[in-house]
Amino acid sequence: MTRPILIVLAVAGLGALVWLGYDRIQDLAEKPARAGGAGPVPVEVATIERGSIEQRRTFTGTLEPKAQFVVAPKVSGRVEHLKVDLADTVRRGQLVAKLDDDEYIQAVAQVQAESVVAKANLAEAENLLSIAERELQRIEKLHERGVASESQLDAAKAGQLIKQARVEVTKAQLTRSNAALEATRIRLGYTNVTADWHGGSDQRVVAERHVDEGETVAANAPLLRIVEMNPITAVFFVTERDYTLLRTGQAVTLRTDAYPRELFAGRIERVAPVFRESTRQARVEVRIDNAGLRLKPGMFVRATVVLARVEDATIVPEQALVRRDGRDGVFVISGDEQAVSWREVEVGFRQDGRVQVSGDGLNSHVVTLGQQLLDDQSMVSIAGQMKGEKQ
């Protein structure tokens, strides 16, 4: 039992000695710099710049067609022929599908026959009315001479009125037949399905085909979905924090995984006046010119919006920022390039690894590597030529 205990004690003592030695070495390494000793700390630096910097936000969104609609027949029937297919270009008013029209042609012929009958009935009624009017005139003359009785005159008037009413009825029947004929002709015309729309460009693209030739479809059943792709719309949603910073007309730069090395320019066209209750976000629409139709609806995009711009700002690399005692600051190289001074700063916009700062004594160069070993007035040695200067 004595030997294992001794081994354990020996191992524990050795570990304690190693830990104390490491702690002492770290303390000696940091002490000269922290105490302002003679040993300078090697650092890397960068030039403090003056220039413009922008406040940007990047949002993720989706491309949507500028406009779209579903082509559907107004009558039922069998799809006899589809004139266009997926990805085809469609002109305004172009015939895109043809339905079997045999039944509708027969319906037109039937109503045309009924219209002819109505015209004949009208002609007959008008002839009978003409005869009744002549008979009434003859009875009236005889009545004036005392030859015809009062009852004969009344009978002639009644006959004339009946024939006149008959004419009006047949006229109404003819009008109804003509209307029915026009309706059947319109329904026949609906078997030719066209793609027609108002506004926008004169050409669009078939995005989806819902049926094949030979299928029987009901009235208003979707045949094709046609979209407008130039211009195209990018849609993203923003929270209340960013909503007040956005406005129509702002420039937007977009990237997509399909073309990772290219940037596409757009402008905010609409900002929704309300937030969705389910997400507490508002819809933003961006207009993008898409003359080559390279951007497609449904693509994922990253939209970067310039929210604000400062023309004459003090700019340092983001890695130069140091936080000490809850305050942001930078270490500025002294004029003789032998020491550093701690300068508290107020942080502004950040852009591409650069940050806007404001404060006193911000000139020359700032430390970008080695700040963890520095305090105010620490001695330093600059590694190589100052970063940011010309070689």
C-alpha positions in Angstrom: 0.0 0.0 0.0 2.9 2.4 0.8 4.5 2.2 -2.7 1.3 3.2 -4.8 0.7 6.1 -2.4 4.3 7.3 -2.9 3.9 7.0 -6.7 0.6 9.1 -6.6 2.2 11.7 -4.5 5.3 11.9 -6.8 3.1 12.4 -9.9 1.0 15.1 -8.2 4.1 17.0 -7.1 5.6 16.8 -10.6 2.3 18.2 -12.1 2.3 21.1 -9.6 5.9 22.0 -10.5 5.1 21.9 -14.2 2.1 24.2 -13.8 4.0 26.7 -11.6 6.9 26.8 -14.1 4.5 27.4 -17.1 2.7 30.2 -15.2 6.1 31.8 -14.4 7.2 31.7 -18.0 4.0 33.4 -19.2 4.4 36.0 -16.5 7.9 36.8 -17.5 7.0 36.9 -21.2 4.3 39.5 -20.7 5.8 41.5 -17.9 8.3 43.6 -19.9 5.6 44.8 -22.4 2.9 45.4 -19.8 5.2 47.2 -17.5 6.7 49.3 -20.2 10.0 47.5 -19.9 12.8 47.5 -22.4 11.6 44.4 -24.4 9.5 45.7 -27.3 6.5 43.7 -28.4 6.5 42.7 -32.1 3.3 44.0 -33.9 1.8 44.5 -37.3 0.2 47.8 -38.2 -2.0 49.4 -40.8 -2.6 52.9 -42.0 -5.5 54.9 -40.6 -7.5 56.0 -43.7 -9.8 58.9 -44.6 -12.5 58.1 -47.1 -16.0 57.0 -47.8 -17.7 54.0 -46.1 -21.2 52.6 -46.4 -23.7 51.0 -44.1 -25.0 47.9 -45.7 -27.5 45.1 -45.0 -27.7 41.8 -46.8 -31.0 40.0 -47.0 -31.9 36.6 -48.4 -34.8 36.3 -50.8 -36.2 34.7 -53.9 -36.7 35.7 -57.5 -40.3 36.0 -58.7 -41.8 36.8 -62.1 -42.8 40.4 -62.6 -46.2 39.1 -63.7 -47.8 35.7 -64.3 -51.2 34.2 -65.2 -52.7 30.8 -65.9 -54.1 30.1 -69.3 -57.4 28.2 -69.0 -60.2 27.5 -71.5 -63.6 29.1 -70.9 -65.3 25.9 -72.2 -64.8 22.2 -71.6 -63.5 19.9 -74.3 -60.7 17.6 -75.4 -57.3 19.2 -76.0 -56.8 18.7 -79.7 -53.5 20.5 -80.0 -51.0 22.5 -77.8 -49.2 25.1 -79.8 -46.5 25.9 -77.2 -44.6 23.9 -74.7 -42.4 24.4 -71.6 -39.9 27.3 -71.9 -41.4 28.5 -75.2 -41.8 32.2 -75.8 -45.4 33.4 -76.2 -46.5 36.6 -77.9 -49.4 38.7 -76.7 -52.7 37.3 -78.2 -51.0 34.2 -79.5 -53.0 30.9 -80.0 -51.6 28.4 -77.5 -54.1 25.6 -77.6 -56.9 24.2 -79.7 -59.9 22.2 -78.3 -62.1 19.8 -80.2 -64.9 22.0 -81.6 -67.2 19.5 -83.3 -70.0 19.9 -80.7 -69.7 23.7 -80.8 -69.9 23.8 -84.6 -73.1 21.6 -84.4 -74.5 23.9 -81.8 -74.0 26.9 -84.0 -75.7 25.2 -86.9 -78.7 24.3 -84.8 -79.1 27.8 -83.5 -78.7 29.2 -87.0 -81.6 27.0 -88.1 -83.7 28.2 -85.3 -82.9 31.8 -86.3 -84.0 31.0 -89.8 -87.3 29.6 -88.5 -87.8 32.8 -86.4 -87.2 35.0 -89.4 -89.8 33.0 -91.4 -92.3 33.3 -88.5 -91.7 37.0 -88.4 -92.3 37.3 -92.1 -95.6 35.3 -91.8 -96.7 37.4 -88.9 -96.0 40.6 -90.7 -98.0 39.4 -93.8 -101.0 38.4 -91.6 -100.8 41.8 -89.9 -100.9 43.5 -93.3 -104.0 41.5 -94.3 -105.7 42.3 -90.9 -105.0 46.0 -91.4 -106.5 46.0 -94.9 -109.5 44.1 -93.6 -109.9 46.6 -90.8 -109.8 49.5 -93.3 -112.5 47.8 -95.4 -114.8 47.2 -92.5 -114.4 50.8 -91.3 -115.5 52.1 -94.7 -118.5 49.8 -94.8 -119.3 50.8 -91.2 -119.2 54.5 -92.2 -121.8 53.7 -95.0 -123.9 51.7 -92.6 -123.3 48.4 -94.3 -121.1 46.8 -91.7 -122.3 46.4 -88.1 -120.6 47.5 -84.9 -119.8 43.9 -84.1 -118.1 43.4 -87.4 -115.9 46.5 -86.8 -115.0 45.2 -83.4 -114.0 41.8 -84.7 -111.8 43.4 -87.4 -110.1 45.6 -84.8 -109.5 42.6 -82.6 -108.1 40.6 -85.5 -105.7 43.4 -86.3 -104.5 43.7 -82.7 -103.9 40.0 -82.5 -101.8 40.0 -85.7 -99.9 43.0 -84.4 -99.1 41.2 -81.1 -98.0 38.2 -83.1 -95.5 40.3 -85.0 -94.1 41.6 -81.7 -93.8 38.1 -80.3 -92.0 36.8 -83.4 -89.6 39.8 -83.4 -88.7 38.9 -79.8 -88.2 35.3 -80.8 -85.9 36.3 -83.6 -83.9 38.6 -81.3 -83.6 35.7 -78.8 -82.4 33.4 -81.6 -79.9 35.9 -82.8 -78.5 36.3 -79.3 -78.3 32.5 -78.9 -76.5 32.3 -82.2 -74.0 34.9 -81.1 -73.4 33.1 -77.8 -72.8 29.8 -79.5 -70.4 31.4 -81.9 -68.5 32.9 -78.9 -68.4 29.5 -77.3 -67.1 28.1 -80.5 -64.4 30.8 -80.5 -63.4 29.8 -77.0 -62.1 26.4 -78.4 -59.2 28.5 -79.7 -57.3 29.3 -76.5 -55.2 32.4 -76.6 -52.7 34.0 -74.2 -53.6 37.6 -73.8 -52.6 40.1 -71.2 -52.5 43.8 -70.5 -49.5 45.9 -69.8 -45.9 44.8 -69.6 -43.8 43.4 -72.4 -45.2 41.8 -75.5 -43.4 38.5 -74.9 -43.5 36.1 -72.0 -42.4 32.5 -71.3 -44.3 29.3 -70.6 -43.3 28.3 -67.1 -45.5 25.3 -66.6 -47.6 22.9 -68.7 -50.5 21.3 -66.9 -52.0 19.0 -69.6 -51.1 16.9 -72.6 -52.7 16.7 -76.0 -55.7 14.4 -75.9 -56.8 15.1 -72.3 -60.3 16.3 -71.7 -60.5 19.4 -69.5 -63.2 21.2 -67.8 -64.0 24.9 -68.2 -61.4 27.1 -66.4 -59.0 24.1 -65.8 -55.4 25.3 -66.0 -53.5 24.5 -69.2 -50.3 26.6 -69.0 -48.7 29.1 -66.6 -47.1 32.0 -68.4 -44.7 34.4 -66.7 -43.0 37.7 -67.5 -39.3 37.5 -66.8 -38.0 40.8 -68.0 -37.8 42.6 -65.7 -37.8 40.1 -62.9 -38.6 40.8 -59.2 -36.5 39.8 -56.1 -38.5 39.5 -53.0 -37.2 39.5 -49.4 -38.6 40.3 -46.0 -37.3 42.7 -43.3 -37.9 43.1 -39.6 -38.9 46.3 -37.9 -35.3 47.2 -37.2 -34.4 47.5 -40.9 -37.8 48.6 -42.2 -37.4 52.3 -41.4 -34.1 52.3 -43.3 -35.5 51.1 -46.6 -37.3 53.2 -49.2 -38.3 53.0 -52.8 -35.5 53.8 -55.3 -32.7 52.5 -53.2 -29.9 50.7 -55.1 -29.6 47.0 -54.5 -26.8 44.6 -55.5 -27.8 40.9 -55.9 -25.8 37.7 -56.0 -27.1 34.2 -56.8 -25.5 30.8 -56.6 -26.1 30.2 -60.3 -23.7 33.0 -61.2 -21.4 33.3 -58.1 -18.9 35.7 -59.6 -21.5 38.2 -61.0 -23.4 41.1 -59.5 -26.8 42.1 -60.7 -28.1 45.6 -60.1 -31.6 46.5 -59.0 -33.7 49.1 -57.2 -36.3 48.8 -54.5 -39.7 49.2 -56.3 -42.1 48.5 -53.5 -42.1 48.3 -49.7 -45.2 46.8 -48.1 -47.1 49.2 -45.9 -48.0 46.4 -43.4 -46.2 43.6 -41.6 -47.3 40.0 -41.7 -48.7 39.1 -38.3 -47.3 35.5 -38.4 -43.7 36.6 -38.9 -43.6 40.3 -38.0 -41.9 41.0 -41.3 -42.7 43.3 -44.3 -42.3 42.4 -47.9 -39.8 44.3 -50.1 -39.8 44.0 -53.9 -36.7 44.8 -56.0 -36.9 45.4 -59.8 -34.0 43.8 -61.8 -33.5 44.2 -65.6 -33.2 40.7 -67.1 -32.8 41.2 -70.8 -30.9 37.9 -71.3 -33.5 36.0 -69.2 -30.6 34.5 -67.2 -32.2 35.0 -63.9 -35.1 32.6 -63.3 -38.1 32.7 -60.9 -37.5 30.6 -57.9 -33.7 31.3 -57.7 -32.3 32.0 -54.2 -30.6 35.5 -54.0 -28.7 37.6 -51.5 -29.6 41.3 -51.8 -27.3 43.9 -50.4 -28.8 47.3 -49.8 -26.8 50.5 -49.2 -28.6 52.1 -46.2 -26.3 55.1 -45.6 -23.0 56.5 -46.7 -20.4 58.7 -45.0 -18.0 60.5 -47.4 -15.2 61.7 -45.1 -14.8 59.1 -42.4 -11.9 57.8 -40.3 -11.4 54.2 -41.2 -9.3 51.4 -39.7 -9.2 47.6 -40.2 -11.7 45.8 -38.2 -9.0 43.6 -36.5 -7.5 46.8 -35.1 -10.4 47.2 -32.7 -9.7 46.2 -29.1 -12.1 46.1 -26.2 -10.7 47.0 -22.8 -12.8 47.5 -19.6 -16.0 47.6 -21.6 -14.7 50.3 -24.0 -13.7 50.1 -27.7 -10.4 51.5 -28.8 -7.3 51.1 -30.9 -3.5 51.3 -30.3 -2.0 54.1 -32.3 1.7 54.1 -33.2 3.7 57.0 -31.9 5.6 59.4 -34.1 9.0 57.7 -33.5 7.3 54.3 -34.2 8.7 52.9 -30.9 5.6 52.9 -28.7 1.8 52.9 -28.8 -1.0 55.0 -27.3 -4.4 53.7 -26.3 -7.2 55.7 -28.0 -10.8 55.2 -27.1 -13.1 55.3 -30.1 -16.7 55.3 -31.1 -17.5 52.6 -33.7 -19.7 53.5 -36.7 -20.3 51.7 -40.0 -18.6 48.4 -40.8 -17.9 47.4 -44.4 -15.8 44.6 -45.9 -13.4 44.3 -42.9 -13.2 48.1 -42.5 -14.8 50.1 -39.7 -15.6 53.7 -39.2 -14.2 55.2 -35.9 -14.2 58.6 -34.3 -12.1 59.9 -31.5 -9.0 62.0 -30.6 -5.5 61.3 -31.8 -6.4 59.1 -34.7 -3.5 59.5 -37.1 -0.6 57.6 -38.6 -1.0 53.9 -38.0 -2.9 51.4 -35.8 -1.8 48.0 -34.5 -3.6 45.1 -36.2 -1.8 42.2 -34.6 -0.3 41.8 -31.1 -2.7 44.0 -29.2 -3.3 41.4 -26.5 0.2 42.0 -25.2 -0.1 45.8 -25.2 -1.0 48.5 -22.8 -0.9 52.3 -23.1 2.7 53.5 -23.8 4.0 49.9 -24.4 7.2 49.6 -26.4 6.8 47.9 -29.8 8.7 46.8 -32.8 7.0 46.9 -36.2 7.3 43.7 -38.1 8.3 44.5 -41.7 7.1 47.5 -43.6 3.9 49.2 -42.4 0.9 47.5 -43.8 -1.0 49.8 -46.2 2.1 51.7 -47.5 3.4 51.2 -50.9 6.1 48.6 -51.4 
